[in-house]
Amino acid sequence: MTLANLPPLVTVIGGSGFVGRYVVGALAKRGYRIRVVCRRPDLALFLQPLGNVGQISFVQANLRYPDSVKTAVEGSDHVINCVGLLAESGKNTFKSVQEQGAAVVAAAAKAIGAKLTHLSAIGADANSASIYASTKGRAEKAVLDAIPDAIIIRPSVVFGPEDDFFNKFAAMAKTLPVLPLIGGGQTKFQPIYAGDVAEVVARSVDGVLKPGAVYELGGQDVLTFEECLKLVLKTIGRKRALMTLPFGLASLIGKIAEKIPLITPPLTGDQVELLHKDNVVSAAAEAAGLTIKGLGISPVLVNSVLSDYTVHFRPQGQFTRMSKAA
């Protein structure tokens, strides 16, 4: 195979992360050459079996250092930014990683004339009271200002074996007698499977998606926060009381937990702020066909995979006898 006939090179920034690894897998199946960019390439080698020999390579870069990103994307035909934070830690703040980092990636892609797909989130809004959502919103603007035909993908809560959503609640249920219904537990989510998000990202590289469009991805089920907790409890075979925790008190607890050194807080004040608004696909996206269903993809149901990756949270693990009702 000559250089001219080589498959396109797709650079996946954050390719070793939760969604990123599924993106790498989806691209590998399509035969693309893949460059995985992350801070610790030595911890990303588990991705190599997803492709053929030499198909997946690894490069070190940090979004807080623009020159490293410029070097990492050199020669790319398409750049995918999968980097995001759930909580701030040290120098990795929402502003430095999600906002400024996205601008750095967009500038680097623009400089080499590469196409760009940016992974954002439903609820991204520059005017949001949540730092997470506001930096996501400003990131989208920076991306489209630099590359107007870039594709923005906004998933709702993403689920899968490595998720920090259902797994977190299952872990809490394993050790706590009571689970909190923050703000009454009526915030709505539309969980989307990580593999489905990856398929949409891969289709953006294929050229199937509309340039410059913002796609919103949600699964088939719309669940309230309370329903999510009940689903987890049913799946892992545990009975726990659910107690309403007002937004104000939950926010205070989260902010205090953030100050405790050497621990990952189960909840942050900013995450509580996000729970004030539903996290579902908008009517505008539905009408425009800028959704997973609009792409003709039938989303994976939460029930079809949740029990597979939460089995270790059951009282006796895989040996727990589940009732037919469960």
N, C-alpha and C positions, 0 to 999 in steps of 0.2 A: 504494500500500500504506500503510495507516494504521499508527500506532505499535503499536496493539493487535495487528495482524496480522504484525508483524515476526517473523522466525525467532528462536529463542532465541540469546542471546549467550553464547558459550563463551570463557572467558579461558584461554589456554594459557601458563602460566609456564614459561619455558625453551623457548619454541616455535621458537627458531632453532637449537637444539642438534640432535644426531644423531637421536634418536628424535622430538624435538619437531616437526621439519619434516615427518616422515611423519604425525604426528598432525594437524597443520594441513591437510595434503593430504587425509586421510581425512574430516575434518570439512567441508572445503570442498566435496567431492563430494556431501555430504549436504545442503548448502544452509544450514548454520548460519552465523550471523555470528561472526566470529572476531577476538579481540583477542590479539595476540601480545605477551607481556611479556618483556623481556630488558634486560640492562644497556646494550647498544648497539643501539638500534633501527635506526640507520643501516646496520648490518651485517646486518640481517634483511630488507631490502627484496627480496631474491631470492625471498621467499615469495609476493609479490604475484601473480605469474602463476598460482599454484595456484587462485586464486579469481576471481570476477567483479569488476567494477569496484566498489570500495567495500566488498567483502565482508570483506576482511582489513585490520585496522588495527593500529597499533603503539604501544606505550606503554613508557616507561622505568621500571624499578624494580630494586631490589637487595634480596635477601632479608635482608641484614644491616641494612636500614633499614625497620622495620615500617610507618612512615607511608607510604612509597612504595608498599608492597604494598597497603595499605588503599585508597589512591587508585586503584591500577591495576585492582582488581577491582570497583570500584563499578558497580552495574547489571548484574552478571553473573548468569546463570541457573545456570551450571555453571563450576567452576574445575578446571583440570587442572594438577597440579604435575609437570613433567617434569625438574626440576632435579636434577642429581647430579654428583658428582666422581669421577674415576678416581684422581686424586692431588691432594694439597694444594698450594696455591701462595699464599704471602703470607697475607693476611687471609682468603682463601677456604679455610677448613679444613673437614674433615668435620663437625665439631661445629657450626660457625657456619652452614654452608650446608645440610647434609643433615638435621641434627637440629633446631637452633634455627630454621632457615629453614622447615622443614616445619611447625613449630608456629605460626610467624608466618602462613603461608598458610592453615592450618586456622582460626586465630582470625579472619582477615580474611573467609574464606568464611562462617564461622558468623555473624559480625556482620551480614551482609547476607542471610542465609538461603539462600545458594547451595549447590548440591550440590557434592560434591568427589570427584575421582578422583586418587589419589596413586600415582605410579610409584615402586616400591621395587626390590627385587632378591631373587632366590633366595639364601638364606643369611643374610638379615637376622635378626639375633639380638642382643638387648641385652646378652647375656652373652658374646658372641664375643670372642676375643682380638684379632681384627682391628678396628681403629678404624672402618674403612669399614663393616663388617657390623654392629658394635654401634650406630653412629649411625643406620644404616638401621633397625635394630630399634627403637630409642627413638623414631625419627621416626614409625614406624607406630603406636606407642602414643599419641603426642601427637595424631596425626590422629584416631584412633578415640575418644580421650577427649573431643576437642572436637566431633566429628561422628560419632556411632556408626554412622550408615548410609553413611559414606564407603566408597568401594571402593578396595581396595589391589590393585595389580597387580605381581607379582614375576616379571620375566623372568629366564631364564638369560642366558648371554652373548649379546648382540645382535650380529648380523652384517648387513652391507650395505656399499655403496660408501664410506661415511664412517666405518666402524668402526675401533676402535683395538685389534682383536684379530687377525684374520687379516692385516690390512694391516701390523700391527707385525711379525709373524713374516716376512711376505714381504719387508719392508724389511730386516730383519736378515739374511735369506738372500741378499739382493742384495749385501751387503758383507762378511759374516762367513763364514769357512770351516767353522765349527762352530756348531750351535745347541744350547742347553742344555735337557736334560730335567730340569726342576726336580723334586727329590724322586723321581726315577725316571720321571716322566712319566705316571703312572697315574691322576692326578686326572681325574674324568669331568666332561664338559660336555654340555649339551643345547642347542646354538646355535639361536637363534630369530631369524627374519628381522624387520628393523625394521618392514617394512610389515605384518607379522602382528601385532606388538605394537600398532601404531597402530590396526589394525582392531578389536582388543579394546577399546582405550581409547575409540574412537568408539562402540562398542556400549554402553559404560557410560553415555555421554551419551544414547544412544537410549533407555536405560531397560531394556535387555535383561539386564544383569547383576544378580546378587543383591545388594541393599543390605547393607553392612556385612561383605561377604565378602572373603576374600583369595584371589586367583587366582594360580596359578603357571603360567608359560608356558615351555614347552620345545618344541623342534622334533622332527622325526621321528627324527633321528640322535642317538645318545648316543656321544660320541667321547672317548677319553682324550686327555690333553695330547699324548702322543706321536703319536696318530693325527691330531690337528689339525696338528702340524708336518709330518708325512708328506704329508698332503693338500695343504698349501700348497706344499710342494716339488714334488709331482707336478703341481699346477696351473700353476705358473710355470716348469716345465721346468728345475729346477736340482737338482743333487746336492750335498748337504751332509752331513757327519757329524753324528750326534746323540750328545751326551755327557752322561751323568748328572751332575747338579749337586745335591749334598745340600741339603736345606732350610736347614740352618744356614749353609752357605757362601753360598747364594743370598741369604739374608736379610742377611748381612753386606755383600755386594756392593751390594744394593739400598739399604741404609742409608747406605753411603758415597756412592753415586751421588746420593742425595737432597741431600747437602751441597754438591755442586758447583754453583756459581752459574751462571746464564744458560744452563742446559741442561735439557731435559726428560728425566729418567732413564728408560731403557728398562724399568726394573723398580724397584719400591720394596719396602722391607721389609714393608709392610702387604700388598702384593699377593702376596708370597710366603706370608704367613700365610694368606691366603684359599685358597691351593692345598692346604692340609692337608685340606680337605673337598670332597667332590664337589658340583658345581653342577648338580643335576638336579631335576626335578619330584618331589615327595614322594609316597609311596604314599597318604598321607591325602588329598592334593589330587586324586589320580587317582580314589580311591574316592568322593569327594564330587562329582566332575564339575566341579571348579573349575580346569579346564585349557583349553587351546586346543581340544583334541579334544572336550572336554565341551561346548564352544560350537558344535561342528559345523564348525569351520574346519580345512581341510587345510593344514598348515604348508608353507611353501616349503622345498625341500631345499637344503642348502648347495651341493651340486654343481651345481645349476641356475643359480646366479648368481655363484659365486666366481670363475670364470674371466673373467667379463665385467669385473669391477672390479679384478682383479689383473694384467691383461694387461701393464701397463707395467713390471711387475717381472720379466718374462721377459728372457732375454739380449738378444734383438733386438726386444723389445716385440711388437707385433702381427705382426711379420714372422718371428717365431720359428717354425720348423717343428717342430710337436709330433708325437711318435710316436703311433701309434694306441693304444698301451698307456697313454699319459699322458692 
